[in-house]
Amino acid sequence: MDVEQDSFIRELNRKQQTGQAAKQTHPFESADSASEDTLPGHLSLNGLTNISNSSRKTYQSEQKRILPRRNRKRLVLKNGTTNVVIKNVAKKRQRYLQDLFITLVDIQWRWNLLVFALGFIITWLGFAIIWWLINFSHGDFDHLNDTNWEPCVHNIKSFASAFLFSLETQHTIGYGFRYINEECPEAVFALCLQSITGVIIQCFIVGMIFAKFSRPKKRQQTLMFSRNAIVCVRDGKLCLMFRVGDMRKSTVIGAQISLHFIKKKTTREGEFIPYYHTLLDVCYDSANDNVLLSWPVVVIHEINETSPLYTMSAEAVVKDTFELVVILEGTTASTGQSFQAKSSYLSHEVLWGHRFEEVISYCKDTGDFVVDFGKFNNTYEVETPLCSAQRFYEFQKAYTMNCGNPSVAQKKVGYELQKAYTLSCGTLKVAQKKLNYEFQKSSSIDIGSSNVAQETLMRMDTSHKPIFFVPSRKKNFNM
């Protein structure tokens, strides 16, 4: 570090010590906010606080929302249900009846029970009428007390007794009091027909119940997606991440995950597409989109030139309206059936400048890896550039080429930006609070005022290189 930088740091420390004695609070800040140097959880200034593993602030899933609760357009709900309602379909009921089996499997249980009951009752009544007509046409009701008369069905004296005989025949109960003989061929044919009909109905109902119970529709209840997605730097690349976990010990075979980016788009011809789908490249660590769900994993989407998020800064992400739909497909090892689990993240559910808290630990006593799902949704702030990935890579390349060493470039960036904010605001403490106020001023999420800081630095920096993130007060600045 040259002499100018050393003298600046000494002057900076002196101003900070002097400023603590005559500390002034911004008129729009409360006493609590004046004592803290942090921004809202989802808009980290990425370095205004000295973040360490022992003192970092953890944001749990029950944290208060920065945005007011309001209805937002969401294609896929958090529980995986598709938020789509169909209407104005021609011959809708006929189309459902043509695919009767799938319709009965998909309907709710109360309607299934009603269909089962009606199926049995209607066949009992239908064949009861047939048996009554057989006896009536043979004249058996006119010879009820004639011992020499041979009826088609013995001991059918009314419609009620015909109904009981129909019930006994269909379910092969066979009490032995009502029975047929060879006197009437039509009665033998009706007996065969009802027996076949009863077997068909029972097989149909058993198959439908089995199909309904064996559906992997509820498999998603034990598959967990993180409540928020995050954006931070990993291995020098700006990445979008989310976490996936499985509560069951049974392994998901061939788990494959995909991420869809849904946003409105206007084509070159002027056609407006309100929900344009873009498939994003995702991976798990250094692997591809095949995920091993032995424990919760963090799925990564690298924001590069092919990503629709490449030109979007933290401000643009919060202000924009888009939806990230996550689809996890695999096969259940217990039943061998394939399933699909879904979830989604809206733009305000993306935490910029956060990282997931570790949930896996090793227990030496038992020799097991322990997964704490209580920390599944927890995040903490990390130093992350607030600009877009495009500008981040451009500045990273420019400073690396200028300084010859990435670490030297990072230190130079931190020094120059610290100098600009301190000279414009008096002390670094006031600069931090001023930025905090500017970030919270517009709907608690507007970070457009960061451009003012960038323009100020551009006017003051002799190299005329725009600075794109707020540095840490640590001496060793790690990107």
Secondary structure, DSSP 8 states (H G I E B T S, - for coil): --HHHHHHHHHHHHHHHHHHHT----TT--HHHHT-----TTB--SSSS---TTT--EE-TT---SS-------SB-TTS-B-------TTHHHHHHHTHHHHHHHS-HHHHHHHHHHHHHHHHHHHHHHHHHHHHHHTGGGGTT-TT---SBTT--SHHHHHHHHHHHHTT---SSS-B-TT-HHHHHHHHHHHHHHHHHHHHHHHHHHHHHS-GGGGGGGEEE-SSEEEEEETTEEEEEEEEEE-SSS-EEEEEEEEEEEEEEE-TT--EEEEEEEEE--EETTS-SB--TTS-EEEEEE--TTSTTTT--HHHHHHS--EEEEEEEEEETTT--EEEEEEEEEGGGEEETEEE---EEEETTTTEEEE-GGGTT-EEE----SS-HHHHHHHHHHHHHHHSSHHHHHHHHHHHHHHHHHHHHSSHHHHHHHHHHHHHHTTTT--TTHHHHHHHHHHH-TT-----S---SSSS---
